[in-house]
Amino acid sequence: MFRFENLEIWKKSIEITKKLFDIADELERKKLYKFAEQLRRAALSIPNNIAEGSGSNSKREFIQFLNIAKRSCFENANMVIIFEKRGYVKATIKQAILMEVEDLCRMISGFTRTLKD
Protein backbone atom coordinates (compact mmCIF):
# COMPACT_ATOMS: atom_id res chain seq x y z
CA MET A 1 0.00 0.00 0.00
CA PHE A 2 1.29 3.45 -0.90
CA ARG A 3 1.59 6.10 1.82
CA PHE A 4 -0.88 8.42 0.08
CA GLU A 5 -3.65 5.80 0.18
CA ASN A 6 -3.94 6.37 3.95
CA LEU A 7 -4.18 10.15 3.67
CA GLU A 8 -7.65 11.62 4.19
CA ILE A 9 -6.79 14.50 1.86
CA TRP A 10 -6.04 12.03 -0.93
CA LYS A 11 -9.27 10.10 -0.31
CA LYS A 12 -11.30 13.32 -0.35
CA SER A 13 -9.52 14.48 -3.52
CA ILE A 14 -10.45 11.22 -5.26
CA GLU A 15 -14.13 11.76 -4.42
CA ILE A 16 -13.99 15.30 -5.78
CA THR A 17 -12.14 14.15 -8.89
CA LYS A 18 -14.87 11.60 -9.60
CA LYS A 19 -17.49 14.36 -9.42
CA LEU A 20 -15.45 16.67 -11.64
CA PHE A 21 -15.13 13.83 -14.16
CA ASP A 22 -18.93 13.55 -14.12
CA ILE A 23 -19.11 17.22 -15.05
CA ALA A 24 -16.51 16.63 -17.78
CA ASP A 25 -18.63 13.78 -19.14
CA GLU A 26 -21.60 16.15 -19.32
CA LEU A 27 -19.47 18.75 -21.10
CA GLU A 28 -18.53 16.13 -23.68
CA ARG A 29 -22.19 15.31 -24.26
CA LYS A 30 -22.58 19.00 -25.10
CA LYS A 31 -19.61 18.68 -27.50
CA LEU A 32 -17.42 20.90 -25.31
CA TYR A 33 -14.44 18.58 -25.62
CA LYS A 34 -11.66 21.04 -24.81
CA PHE A 35 -13.41 22.20 -21.64
CA ALA A 36 -13.95 18.58 -20.61
CA GLU A 37 -10.29 17.74 -21.18
CA GLN A 38 -9.06 20.80 -19.25
CA LEU A 39 -11.36 19.96 -16.34
CA ARG A 40 -10.13 16.36 -16.25
CA ARG A 41 -6.49 17.45 -16.26
CA ALA A 42 -7.05 19.97 -13.47
CA ALA A 43 -9.11 17.46 -11.49
CA LEU A 44 -6.40 14.80 -11.75
CA SER A 45 -3.78 17.31 -10.67
CA ILE A 46 -5.17 17.36 -7.14
CA PRO A 47 -4.78 13.68 -6.15
CA ASN A 48 -1.73 13.26 -8.42
CA ASN A 49 0.19 15.98 -6.59
CA ILE A 50 -0.82 14.64 -3.18
CA ALA A 51 0.32 11.17 -4.22
CA GLU A 52 3.54 12.38 -5.81
CA GLY A 53 4.37 14.59 -2.86
CA SER A 54 3.85 11.75 -0.40
CA GLY A 55 6.81 10.01 -2.02
CA SER A 56 9.09 12.96 -1.37
CA ASN A 57 12.23 12.57 0.70
CA SER A 58 11.62 15.76 2.65
CA LYS A 59 8.69 17.50 4.31
CA ARG A 60 9.58 20.70 2.48
CA GLU A 61 9.24 18.98 -0.90
CA PHE A 62 5.96 17.35 0.15
CA ILE A 63 4.63 20.78 1.16
CA GLN A 64 5.47 22.10 -2.32
CA PHE A 65 3.35 19.34 -3.90
CA LEU A 66 0.52 20.04 -1.48
CA ASN A 67 0.66 23.68 -2.49
CA ILE A 68 0.29 22.67 -6.14
CA ALA A 69 -2.65 20.41 -5.23
CA LYS A 70 -4.30 23.30 -3.41
CA ARG A 71 -3.77 25.63 -6.36
CA SER A 72 -5.38 23.00 -8.58
CA CYS A 73 -8.41 23.14 -6.28
CA PHE A 74 -8.69 26.85 -7.06
CA GLU A 75 -8.35 26.16 -10.79
CA ASN A 76 -11.17 23.63 -10.65
CA ALA A 77 -13.37 25.97 -8.62
CA ASN A 78 -12.80 28.72 -11.18
CA MET A 79 -13.73 26.47 -14.09
CA VAL A 80 -16.91 25.23 -12.39
CA ILE A 81 -17.94 28.82 -11.67
CA ILE A 82 -17.39 29.80 -15.30
CA PHE A 83 -19.22 26.71 -16.56
CA GLU A 84 -22.20 27.56 -14.35
CA LYS A 85 -22.23 31.14 -15.61
CA ARG A 86 -22.29 29.81 -19.19
CA GLY A 87 -25.15 27.44 -18.39
CA TYR A 88 -23.07 24.27 -18.74
CA VAL A 89 -23.42 23.30 -15.05
CA LYS A 90 -26.42 23.67 -12.77
CA ALA A 91 -26.09 26.11 -9.87
CA THR A 92 -26.78 23.34 -7.34
CA ILE A 93 -23.96 21.20 -8.73
CA LYS A 94 -21.61 24.18 -8.75
CA GLN A 95 -22.42 25.00 -5.14
CA ALA A 96 -21.93 21.41 -3.98
CA ILE A 97 -18.57 21.11 -5.75
CA LEU A 98 -17.36 24.46 -4.42
CA MET A 99 -18.22 23.44 -0.85
CA GLU A 100 -16.29 20.20 -1.22
CA VAL A 101 -13.31 21.88 -2.86
CA GLU A 102 -13.23 24.55 -0.15
CA ASP A 103 -13.33 21.83 2.51
CA LEU A 104 -10.45 20.01 0.81
CA CYS A 105 -8.42 23.24 0.70
CA ARG A 106 -8.87 23.58 4.47
CA MET A 107 -7.84 19.96 4.94
CA ILE A 108 -4.72 20.42 2.81
CA SER A 109 -3.80 23.58 4.74
CA GLY A 110 -4.26 21.78 8.04
CA PHE A 111 -2.18 18.82 6.90
CA THR A 112 0.53 21.18 5.63
CA ARG A 113 0.71 22.80 9.08
CA THR A 114 1.34 19.39 10.67
CA LEU A 115 4.30 18.88 8.33
CA LYS A 116 5.78 22.23 9.33
CA ASP A 117 5.71 21.43 13.07
A tleap script that builds the chain and sets N, CA, C and O, in Angstrom:
source leaprc.protein.ff14SB
mol = sequence {
  NMET PHE ARG PHE GLU ASN LEU GLU ILE TRP
  LYS LYS SER ILE GLU ILE THR LYS LYS LEU
  PHE ASP ILE ALA ASP GLU LEU GLU ARG LYS
  LYS LEU TYR LYS PHE ALA GLU GLN LEU ARG
  ARG ALA ALA LEU SER ILE PRO ASN ASN ILE
  ALA GLU GLY SER GLY SER ASN SER LYS ARG
  GLU PHE ILE GLN PHE LEU ASN ILE ALA LYS
  ARG SER CYS PHE GLU ASN ALA ASN MET VAL
  ILE ILE PHE GLU LYS ARG GLY TYR VAL LYS
  ALA THR ILE LYS GLN ALA ILE LEU MET GLU
  VAL GLU ASP LEU CYS ARG MET ILE SER GLY
  PHE THR ARG THR LEU LYS CASP
}
set mol.1.N position { 0.847 -1.181 0.000 }
set mol.1.CA position { 0.000 0.000 0.000 }
set mol.1.C position { 0.889 1.239 0.000 }
set mol.1.O position { 1.863 1.316 0.749 }
set mol.2.N position { 0.548 2.197 -0.838 }
set mol.2.CA position { 1.290 3.446 -0.898 }
set mol.2.C position { 0.877 4.359 0.252 }
set mol.2.O position { -0.263 4.320 0.714 }
set mol.3.N position { 1.820 5.180 0.703 }
set mol.3.CA position { 1.586 6.097 1.819 }
set mol.3.C position { 0.358 6.981 1.578 }
set mol.3.O position { -0.439 7.200 2.491 }
set mol.4.N position { 0.206 7.482 0.360 }
set mol.4.CA position { -0.884 8.419 0.076 }
set mol.4.C position { -2.260 7.790 0.234 }
set mol.4.O position { -3.235 8.496 0.489 }
set mol.5.N position { -2.354 6.473 0.086 }
set mol.5.CA position { -3.650 5.804 0.185 }
set mol.5.C position { -4.266 5.924 1.576 }
set mol.5.O position { -5.477 5.763 1.727 }
set mol.6.N position { -3.460 6.202 2.586 }
set mol.6.CA position { -3.944 6.374 3.951 }
set mol.6.C position { -4.274 7.823 4.290 }
set mol.6.O position { -4.802 8.103 5.366 }
set mol.7.N position { -3.970 8.733 3.391 }
set mol.7.CA position { -4.181 10.154 3.668 }
set mol.7.C position { -5.625 10.549 3.382 }
set mol.7.O position { -6.144 10.293 2.296 }
set mol.8.N position { -6.268 11.173 4.363 }
set mol.8.CA position { -7.652 11.621 4.189 }
set mol.8.C position { -7.768 12.652 3.078 }
set mol.8.O position { -8.771 12.688 2.366 }
set mol.9.N position { -6.740 13.499 2.924 }
set mol.9.CA position { -6.792 14.503 1.857 }
set mol.9.C position { -6.778 13.838 0.489 }
set mol.9.O position { -7.430 14.323 -0.435 }
set mol.10.N position { -6.056 12.748 0.343 }
set mol.10.CA position { -6.040 12.030 -0.933 }
set mol.10.C position { -7.403 11.373 -1.186 }
set mol.10.O position { -7.933 11.443 -2.295 }
set mol.11.N position { -7.962 10.740 -0.159 }
set mol.11.CA position { -9.274 10.097 -0.307 }
set mol.11.C position { -10.337 11.109 -0.700 }
set mol.11.O position { -11.151 10.847 -1.585 }
set mol.12.N position { -10.333 12.267 -0.043 }
set mol.12.CA position { -11.296 13.323 -0.353 }
set mol.12.C position { -11.070 13.839 -1.774 }
set mol.12.O position { -12.030 14.103 -2.499 }
set mol.13.N position { -9.816 13.982 -2.170 }
set mol.13.CA position { -9.517 14.479 -3.517 }
set mol.13.C position { -9.996 13.507 -4.585 }
set mol.13.O position { -10.409 13.935 -5.663 }
set mol.14.N position { -9.950 12.224 -4.311 }
set mol.14.CA position { -10.446 11.219 -5.259 }
set mol.14.C position { -11.952 11.367 -5.430 }
set mol.14.O position { -12.459 11.290 -6.549 }
set mol.15.N position { -12.667 11.578 -4.337 }
set mol.15.CA position { -14.127 11.759 -4.415 }
set mol.15.C position { -14.479 12.999 -5.241 }
set mol.15.O position { -15.398 12.969 -6.059 }
set mol.16.N position { -13.748 14.077 -5.020 }
set mol.16.CA position { -13.992 15.302 -5.780 }
set mol.16.C position { -13.643 15.089 -7.255 }
set mol.16.O position { -14.371 15.542 -8.138 }
set mol.17.N position { -12.553 14.416 -7.514 }
set mol.17.CA position { -12.141 14.149 -8.890 }
set mol.17.C position { -13.204 13.354 -9.631 }
set mol.17.O position { -13.484 13.630 -10.798 }
set mol.18.N position { -13.796 12.373 -8.966 }
set mol.18.CA position { -14.866 11.601 -9.604 }
set mol.18.C position { -16.026 12.518 -9.999 }
set mol.18.O position { -16.587 12.376 -11.086 }
set mol.19.N position { -16.382 13.445 -9.131 }
set mol.19.CA position { -17.485 14.363 -9.424 }
set mol.19.C position { -17.124 15.337 -10.551 }
set mol.19.O position { -17.964 15.669 -11.387 }
set mol.20.N position { -15.887 15.784 -10.563 }
set mol.20.CA position { -15.446 16.670 -11.643 }
set mol.20.C position { -15.420 15.924 -12.976 }
set mol.20.O position { -15.715 16.508 -14.018 }
set mol.21.N position { -15.069 14.641 -12.948 }
set mol.21.CA position { -15.128 13.829 -14.164 }
set mol.21.C position { -16.566 13.684 -14.652 }
set mol.21.O position { -16.816 13.649 -15.856 }
set mol.22.N position { -17.509 13.600 -13.716 }
set mol.22.CA position { -18.926 13.551 -14.116 }
set mol.22.C position { -19.316 14.825 -14.862 }
set mol.22.O position { -20.034 14.775 -15.860 }
set mol.23.N position { -18.842 15.952 -14.373 }
set mol.23.CA position { -19.109 17.221 -15.054 }
set mol.23.C position { -18.450 17.208 -16.433 }
set mol.23.O position { -19.049 17.644 -17.416 }
set mol.24.N position { -17.220 16.709 -16.501 }
set mol.24.CA position { -16.512 16.627 -17.784 }
set mol.24.C position { -17.277 15.742 -18.769 }
set mol.24.O position { -17.361 16.056 -19.956 }
set mol.25.N position { -17.826 14.652 -18.278 }
set mol.25.CA position { -18.632 13.776 -19.142 }
set mol.25.C position { -19.825 14.535 -19.712 }
set mol.25.O position { -20.165 14.390 -20.886 }
set mol.26.N position { -20.454 15.342 -18.868 }
set mol.26.CA position { -21.600 16.146 -19.317 }
set mol.26.C position { -21.159 17.194 -20.342 }
set mol.26.O position { -21.872 17.456 -21.310 }
set mol.27.N position { -19.996 17.784 -20.130 }
set mol.27.CA position { -19.473 18.745 -21.095 }
set mol.27.C position { -19.236 18.078 -22.448 }
set mol.27.O position { -19.503 18.674 -23.491 }
set mol.28.N position { -18.744 16.862 -22.431 }
set mol.28.CA position { -18.535 16.134 -23.681 }
set mol.28.C position { -19.850 15.860 -24.393 }
set mol.28.O position { -19.921 15.948 -25.619 }
set mol.29.N position { -20.884 15.532 -23.641 }
set mol.29.CA position { -22.192 15.310 -24.259 }
set mol.29.C position { -22.683 16.576 -24.974 }
set mol.29.O position { -23.451 16.509 -25.934 }
set mol.30.N position { -22.220 17.720 -24.484 }
set mol.30.CA position { -22.580 19.002 -25.104 }
set mol.30.C position { -21.553 19.414 -26.166 }
set mol.30.O position { -21.567 20.540 -26.664 }
set mol.31.N position { -20.661 18.468 -26.497 }
set mol.31.CA position { -19.609 18.675 -27.501 }
set mol.31.C position { -18.605 19.766 -27.110 }
set mol.31.O position { -18.032 20.431 -27.973 }
set mol.32.N position { -18.403 19.937 -25.825 }
set mol.32.CA position { -17.425 20.896 -25.308 }
set mol.32.C position { -16.169 20.124 -24.890 }
set mol.32.O position { -15.796 20.096 -23.717 }
set mol.33.N position { -15.540 19.510 -25.868 }
set mol.33.CA position { -14.442 18.575 -25.623 }
set mol.33.C position { -13.229 19.207 -24.961 }
set mol.33.O position { -12.637 18.612 -24.060 }
set mol.34.N position { -12.853 20.393 -25.389 }
set mol.34.CA position { -11.660 21.038 -24.808 }
set mol.34.C position { -11.894 21.423 -23.347 }
set mol.34.O position { -10.993 21.299 -22.517 }
set mol.35.N position { -13.093 21.885 -23.041 }
set mol.35.CA position { -13.408 22.204 -21.644 }
set mol.35.C position { -13.383 20.932 -20.800 }
set mol.35.O position { -12.879 20.936 -19.677 }
set mol.36.N position { -13.925 19.856 -21.340 }
set mol.36.CA position { -13.949 18.583 -20.613 }
set mol.36.C position { -12.525 18.100 -20.340 }
set mol.36.O position { -12.213 17.660 -19.233 }
set mol.37.N position { -11.679 18.186 -21.341 }
set mol.37.CA position { -10.294 17.737 -21.181 }
set mol.37.C position { -9.547 18.593 -20.159 }
set mol.37.O position { -8.808 18.062 -19.330 }
set mol.38.N position { -9.733 19.911 -20.211 }
set mol.38.CA position { -9.063 20.795 -19.255 }
set mol.38.C position { -9.536 20.501 -17.830 }
set mol.38.O position { -8.736 20.489 -16.895 }
set mol.39.N position { -10.834 20.266 -17.671 }
set mol.39.CA position { -11.362 19.965 -16.343 }
set mol.39.C position { -10.791 18.648 -15.824 }
set mol.39.O position { -10.428 18.548 -14.652 }
set mol.40.N position { -10.711 17.654 -16.676 }
set mol.40.CA position { -10.134 16.364 -16.247 }
set mol.40.C position { -8.676 16.515 -15.823 }
set mol.40.O position { -8.256 15.961 -14.806 }
set mol.41.N position { -7.917 17.260 -16.601 }
set mol.41.CA position { -6.493 17.453 -16.260 }
set mol.41.C position { -6.345 18.171 -14.916 }
set mol.41.O position { -5.536 17.772 -14.078 }
set mol.42.N position { -7.119 19.215 -14.721 }
set mol.42.CA position { -7.049 19.970 -13.467 }
set mol.42.C position { -7.534 19.120 -12.300 }
set mol.42.O position { -6.974 19.175 -11.205 }
set mol.43.N position { -8.582 18.330 -12.543 }
set mol.43.CA position { -9.113 17.459 -11.487 }
set mol.43.C position { -8.069 16.419 -11.074 }
set mol.43.O position { -7.860 16.184 -9.884 }
set mol.44.N position { -7.421 15.800 -12.052 }
set mol.44.CA position { -6.397 14.798 -11.748 }
set mol.44.C position { -5.183 15.388 -11.047 }
set mol.44.O position { -4.485 14.693 -10.308 }
set mol.45.N position { -4.937 16.659 -11.278 }
set mol.45.CA position { -3.781 17.313 -10.666 }
set mol.45.C position { -3.846 17.294 -9.143 }
set mol.45.O position { -2.813 17.257 -8.475 }
set mol.46.N position { -5.050 17.320 -8.599 }
set mol.46.CA position { -5.171 17.360 -7.135 }
set mol.46.C position { -4.656 16.058 -6.516 }
set mol.46.O position { -3.670 16.099 -5.780 }
set mol.47.N position { -5.278 14.905 -6.782 }
set mol.47.CA position { -4.775 13.680 -6.150 }
set mol.47.C position { -3.387 13.278 -6.646 }
set mol.47.O position { -2.612 12.677 -5.901 }
set mol.48.N position { -3.067 13.610 -7.910 }
set mol.48.CA position { -1.734 13.259 -8.423 }
set mol.48.C position { -0.636 13.964 -7.634 }
set mol.48.O position { 0.380 13.352 -7.307 }
set mol.49.N position { -0.832 15.246 -7.326 }
set mol.49.CA position { 0.194 15.978 -6.586 }
set mol.49.C position { 0.274 15.540 -5.128 }
set mol.49.O position { 1.356 15.528 -4.541 }
set mol.50.N position { -0.857 15.182 -4.546 }
set mol.50.CA position { -0.824 14.644 -3.183 }
set mol.50.C position { -0.056 13.328 -3.173 }
set mol.50.O position { 0.793 13.101 -2.311 }
set mol.51.N position { -0.361 12.467 -4.134 }
set mol.51.CA position { 0.317 11.170 -4.217 }
set mol.51.C position { 1.807 11.345 -4.485 }
set mol.51.O position { 2.641 10.740 -3.812 }
set mol.52.N position { 2.136 12.173 -5.468 }
set mol.52.CA position { 3.540 12.376 -5.810 }
set mol.52.C position { 4.306 12.983 -4.637 }
set mol.52.O position { 5.423 12.566 -4.330 }
set mol.53.N position { 3.703 13.955 -3.996 }
set mol.53.CA position { 4.371 14.585 -2.856 }
set mol.53.C position { 4.601 13.639 -1.699 }
set mol.53.O position { 5.588 13.766 -0.973 }
set mol.54.N position { 3.694 12.689 -1.520 }
set mol.54.CA position { 3.852 11.748 -0.402 }
set mol.54.C position { 5.086 10.864 -0.566 }
set mol.54.O position { 5.565 10.268 0.398 }
set mol.55.N position { 5.588 10.786 -1.778 }
set mol.55.CA position { 6.806 10.012 -2.015 }
set mol.55.C position { 8.079 10.826 -1.901 }
set mol.55.O position { 9.172 10.330 -2.175 }
set mol.56.N position { 7.935 12.077 -1.496 }
set mol.56.CA position { 9.094 12.956 -1.365 }
set mol.56.C position { 10.001 12.508 -0.225 }
set mol.56.O position { 9.575 11.833 0.712 }
set mol.57.N position { 11.254 12.904 -0.336 }
set mol.57.CA position { 12.228 12.573 0.701 }
set mol.57.C position { 12.257 13.601 1.824 }
set mol.57.O position { 12.867 13.370 2.868 }
set mol.58.N position { 11.600 14.732 1.609 }
set mol.58.CA position { 11.616 15.761 2.650 }
set mol.58.C position { 10.216 16.342 2.830 }
set mol.58.O position { 9.396 16.328 1.913 }
set mol.59.N position { 9.968 16.847 4.026 }
set mol.59.CA position { 8.690 17.502 4.309 }
set mol.59.C position { 8.539 18.752 3.456 }
set mol.59.O position { 7.446 19.054 2.976 }
set mol.60.N position { 9.620 19.466 3.270 }
set mol.60.CA position { 9.579 20.700 2.485 }
set mol.60.C position { 9.115 20.411 1.051 }
set mol.60.O position { 8.297 21.146 0.497 }
set mol.61.N position { 9.636 19.354 0.467 }
set mol.61.CA position { 9.244 18.985 -0.897 }
set mol.61.C position { 7.784 18.547 -0.931 }
set mol.61.O position { 7.052 18.899 -1.856 }
set mol.62.N position { 7.356 17.782 0.071 }
set mol.62.CA position { 5.962 17.346 0.153 }
set mol.62.C position { 5.043 18.566 0.226 }
set mol.62.O position { 4.002 18.602 -0.430 }
set mol.63.N position { 5.424 19.555 1.015 }
set mol.63.CA position { 4.633 20.781 1.156 }
set mol.63.C position { 4.496 21.483 -0.195 }
set mol.63.O position { 3.434 22.024 -0.501 }
set mol.64.N position { 5.544 21.482 -0.998 }
set mol.64.CA position { 5.465 22.097 -2.324 }
set mol.64.C position { 4.401 21.397 -3.187 }
set mol.64.O position { 3.634 22.064 -3.881 }
set mol.65.N position { 4.355 20.079 -3.144 }
set mol.65.CA position { 3.354 19.337 -3.905 }
set mol.65.C position { 1.947 19.596 -3.370 }
set mol.65.O position { 0.990 19.682 -4.139 }
set mol.66.N position { 1.830 19.718 -2.060 }
set mol.66.CA position { 0.525 20.038 -1.476 }
set mol.66.C position { 0.062 21.415 -1.914 }
set mol.66.O position { -1.126 21.631 -2.152 }
set mol.67.N position { 1.000 22.346 -2.019 }
set mol.67.CA position { 0.665 23.684 -2.494 }
set mol.67.C position { 0.140 23.635 -3.933 }
set mol.67.O position { -0.815 24.335 -4.273 }
set mol.68.N position { 0.756 22.823 -4.760 }
set mol.68.CA position { 0.288 22.669 -6.142 }
set mol.68.C position { -1.104 22.049 -6.154 }
set mol.68.O position { -1.966 22.482 -6.919 }
set mol.69.N position { -1.331 21.046 -5.319 }
set mol.69.CA position { -2.652 20.415 -5.233 }
set mol.69.C position { -3.707 21.437 -4.825 }
set mol.69.O position { -4.810 21.458 -5.371 }
set mol.70.N position { -3.361 22.277 -3.867 }
set mol.70.CA position { -4.301 23.302 -3.406 }
set mol.70.C position { -4.586 24.313 -4.514 }
set mol.70.O position { -5.731 24.727 -4.696 }
set mol.71.N position { -3.566 24.707 -5.243 }
set mol.71.CA position { -3.772 25.630 -6.361 }
set mol.71.C position { -4.644 24.991 -7.436 }
set mol.71.O position { -5.427 25.683 -8.087 }
set mol.72.N position { -4.519 23.696 -7.627 }
set mol.72.CA position { -5.383 22.995 -8.580 }
set mol.72.C position { -6.835 23.011 -8.115 }
set mol.72.O position { -7.752 23.032 -8.936 }
set mol.73.N position { -7.046 23.001 -6.805 }
set mol.73.CA position { -8.412 23.136 -6.279 }
set mol.73.C position { -9.012 24.461 -6.733 }
set mol.73.O position { -10.168 24.515 -7.151 }
set mol.74.N position { -8.222 25.527 -6.649 }
set mol.74.CA position { -8.687 26.846 -7.063 }
set mol.74.C position { -8.970 26.875 -8.564 }
set mol.74.O position { -9.943 27.488 -9.003 }
set mol.75.N position { -8.132 26.221 -9.338 }
set mol.75.CA position { -8.345 26.156 -10.786 }
set mol.75.C position { -9.668 25.461 -11.107 }
set mol.75.O position { -10.437 25.929 -11.948 }
set mol.76.N position { -9.922 24.349 -10.435 }
set mol.76.CA position { -11.172 23.627 -10.647 }
set mol.76.C position { -12.373 24.449 -10.223 }
set mol.76.O position { -13.387 24.474 -10.921 }
set mol.77.N position { -12.271 25.123 -9.087 }
set mol.77.CA position { -13.367 25.972 -8.623 }
set mol.77.C position { -13.666 27.054 -9.653 }
set mol.77.O position { -14.828 27.316 -9.965 }
set mol.78.N position { -12.631 27.672 -10.174 }
set mol.78.CA position { -12.802 28.718 -11.175 }
set mol.78.C position { -13.514 28.183 -12.416 }
set mol.78.O position { -14.430 28.824 -12.932 }
set mol.79.N position { -13.102 27.028 -12.889 }
set mol.79.CA position { -13.735 26.465 -14.086 }
set mol.79.C position { -15.204 26.148 -13.841 }
set mol.79.O position { -16.050 26.427 -14.691 }
set mol.80.N position { -15.512 25.570 -12.693 }
set mol.80.CA position { -16.907 25.225 -12.392 }
set mol.80.C position { -17.761 26.490 -12.315 }
set mol.80.O position { -18.902 26.500 -12.778 }
set mol.81.N position { -17.216 27.543 -11.736 }
set mol.81.CA position { -17.938 28.818 -11.668 }
set mol.81.C position { -18.222 29.344 -13.080 }
set mol.81.O position { -19.343 29.752 -13.384 }
set mol.82.N position { -17.211 29.329 -13.923 }
set mol.82.CA position { -17.388 29.799 -15.300 }
set mol.82.C position { -18.400 28.930 -16.041 }
set mol.82.O position { -19.264 29.447 -16.748 }
set mol.83.N position { -18.295 27.616 -15.882 }
set mol.83.CA position { -19.222 26.711 -16.565 }
set mol.83.C position { -20.659 26.953 -16.117 }
set mol.83.O position { -21.586 26.867 -16.922 }
set mol.84.N position { -20.843 27.253 -14.842 }
set mol.84.CA position { -22.197 27.555 -14.352 }
set mol.84.C position { -22.703 28.860 -14.962 }
set mol.84.O position { -23.864 28.958 -15.358 }
set mol.85.N position { -21.831 29.855 -15.035 }
set mol.85.CA position { -22.225 31.142 -15.614 }
set mol.85.C position { -22.589 31.010 -17.091 }
set mol.85.O position { -23.403 31.779 -17.602 }
set mol.86.N position { -21.995 30.048 -17.768 }
set mol.86.CA position { -22.288 29.811 -19.187 }
set mol.86.C position { -23.464 28.851 -19.378 }
set mol.86.O position { -23.863 28.580 -20.511 }
set mol.87.N position { -24.014 28.342 -18.289 }
set mol.87.CA position { -25.151 27.444 -18.391 }
set mol.87.C position { -24.787 25.991 -18.658 }
set mol.87.O position { -25.654 25.191 -19.012 }
set mol.88.N position { -23.509 25.638 -18.493 }
set mol.88.CA position { -23.065 24.268 -18.739 }
set mol.88.C position { -23.210 23.388 -17.505 }
set mol.88.O position { -23.233 22.162 -17.613 }
set mol.89.N position { -23.309 24.010 -16.329 }
set mol.89.CA position { -23.419 23.304 -15.053 }
set mol.89.C position { -24.544 23.957 -14.257 }
set mol.89.O position { -24.677 25.181 -14.240 }
set mol.90.N position { -25.342 23.137 -13.606 }
set mol.90.CA position { -26.424 23.669 -12.773 }
set mol.90.C position { -25.842 24.339 -11.525 }
set mol.90.O position { -24.794 23.937 -11.019 }
set mol.91.N position { -26.538 25.360 -11.047 }
set mol.91.CA position { -26.090 26.108 -9.870 }
set mol.91.C position { -25.956 25.202 -8.648 }
set mol.91.O position { -25.039 25.380 -7.846 }
set mol.92.N position { -26.845 24.247 -8.502 }
set mol.92.CA position { -26.782 23.344 -7.344 }
set mol.92.C position { -25.534 22.462 -7.389 }
set mol.92.O position { -24.916 22.195 -6.359 }
set mol.93.N position { -25.176 22.019 -8.574 }
set mol.93.CA position { -23.960 21.200 -8.729 }
set mol.93.C position { -22.734 22.053 -8.443 }
set mol.93.O position { -21.817 21.629 -7.739 }
set mol.94.N position { -22.730 23.267 -9.001 }
set mol.94.CA position { -21.612 24.179 -8.752 }
set mol.94.C position { -21.422 24.399 -7.257 }
set mol.94.O position { -20.306 24.301 -6.746 }
set mol.95.N position { -22.505 24.695 -6.564 }
set mol.95.CA position { -22.415 24.997 -5.139 }
set mol.95.C position { -21.898 23.798 -4.346 }
set mol.95.O position { -21.072 23.951 -3.446 }
set mol.96.N position { -22.379 22.624 -4.681 }
set mol.96.CA position { -21.929 21.413 -3.980 }
set mol.96.C position { -20.447 21.160 -4.203 }
set mol.96.O position { -19.724 20.839 -3.260 }
set mol.97.N position { -19.990 21.302 -5.441 }
set mol.97.CA position { -18.567 21.106 -5.746 }
set mol.97.C position { -17.717 22.142 -5.029 }
set mol.97.O position { -16.685 21.809 -4.448 }
set mol.98.N position { -18.147 23.397 -5.068 }
set mol.98.CA position { -17.360 24.457 -4.417 }
set mol.98.C position { -17.225 24.219 -2.915 }
set mol.98.O position { -16.170 24.468 -2.334 }
set mol.99.N position { -18.295 23.738 -2.295 }
set mol.99.CA position { -18.219 23.441 -0.854 }
set mol.99.C position { -17.206 22.331 -0.587 }
set mol.99.O position { -16.422 22.416 0.358 }
set mol.100.N position { -17.223 21.302 -1.411 }
set mol.100.CA position { -16.287 20.196 -1.224 }
set mol.100.C position { -14.851 20.620 -1.495 }
set mol.100.O position { -13.937 20.226 -0.771 }
set mol.101.N position { -14.653 21.416 -2.527 }
set mol.101.CA position { -13.310 21.883 -2.857 }
set mol.101.C position { -12.780 22.801 -1.751 }
set mol.101.O position { -11.611 22.717 -1.373 }
set mol.102.N position { -13.640 23.668 -1.241 }
set mol.102.CA position { -13.232 24.546 -0.147 }
set mol.102.C position { -12.851 23.735 1.095 }
set mol.102.O position { -11.870 24.046 1.770 }
set mol.103.N position { -13.625 22.707 1.384 }
set mol.103.CA position { -13.325 21.828 2.510 }
set mol.103.C position { -11.980 21.137 2.314 }
set mol.103.O position { -11.182 21.037 3.246 }
set mol.104.N position { -11.735 20.660 1.092 }
set mol.104.CA position { -10.450 20.011 0.810 }
set mol.104.C position { -9.299 20.996 0.972 }
set mol.104.O position { -8.249 20.631 1.500 }
set mol.105.N position { -9.476 22.226 0.529 }
set mol.105.CA position { -8.420 23.238 0.703 }
set mol.105.C position { -8.077 23.423 2.181 }
set mol.105.O position { -6.906 23.524 2.547 }
set mol.106.N position { -9.109 23.464 3.024 }
set mol.106.CA position { -8.865 23.584 4.471 }
set mol.106.C position { -8.110 22.351 4.996 }
set mol.106.O position { -7.198 22.467 5.815 }
set mol.107.N position { -8.510 21.184 4.510 }
set mol.107.CA position { -7.844 19.955 4.943 }
set mol.107.C position { -6.373 19.949 4.520 }
set mol.107.O position { -5.499 19.567 5.298 }
set mol.108.N position { -6.108 20.371 3.295 }
set mol.108.CA position { -4.724 20.421 2.805 }
set mol.108.C position { -3.920 21.420 3.637 }
set mol.108.O position { -2.785 21.135 4.019 }
set mol.109.N position { -4.496 22.580 3.917 }
set mol.109.CA position { -3.799 23.578 4.743 }
set mol.109.C position { -3.495 23.034 6.127 }
set mol.109.O position { -2.393 23.217 6.645 }
set mol.110.N position { -4.465 22.368 6.721 }
set mol.110.CA position { -4.263 21.777 8.041 }
set mol.110.C position { -3.177 20.713 8.021 }
set mol.110.O position { -2.331 20.666 8.915 }
set mol.111.N position { -3.199 19.865 7.009 }
set mol.111.CA position { -2.178 18.816 6.896 }
set mol.111.C position { -0.791 19.436 6.676 }
set mol.111.O position { 0.205 18.962 7.223 }
set mol.112.N position { -0.746 20.485 5.881 }
set mol.112.CA position { 0.529 21.178 5.630 }
set mol.112.C position { 1.103 21.729 6.935 }
set mol.112.O position { 2.309 21.653 7.169 }
set mol.113.N position { 0.239 22.282 7.780 }
set mol.113.CA position { 0.707 22.804 9.077 }
set mol.113.C position { 1.332 21.696 9.932 }
set mol.113.O position { 2.316 21.934 10.632 }
set mol.114.N position { 0.764 20.486 9.875 }
set mol.114.CA position { 1.336 19.391 10.673 }
set mol.114.C position { 2.726 19.017 10.174 }
set mol.114.O position { 3.567 18.576 10.958 }
set mol.115.N position { 2.974 19.190 8.887 }
set mol.115.CA position { 4.298 18.875 8.332 }
set mol.115.C position { 5.327 19.918 8.722 }
set mol.115.O position { 6.518 19.618 8.800 }
set mol.116.N position { 4.877 21.148 8.970 }
set mol.116.CA position { 5.785 22.230 9.332 }
set mol.116.C position { 6.206 22.167 10.801 }
set mol.116.O position { 7.242 22.714 11.178 }
set mol.117.N position { 5.405 21.503 11.621 }
set mol.117.CA position { 5.705 21.432 13.067 }
set mol.117.C position { 6.882 20.527 13.363 }
set mol.117.O position { 7.258 20.363 14.524 }
savepdb mol mol.pdb
quit
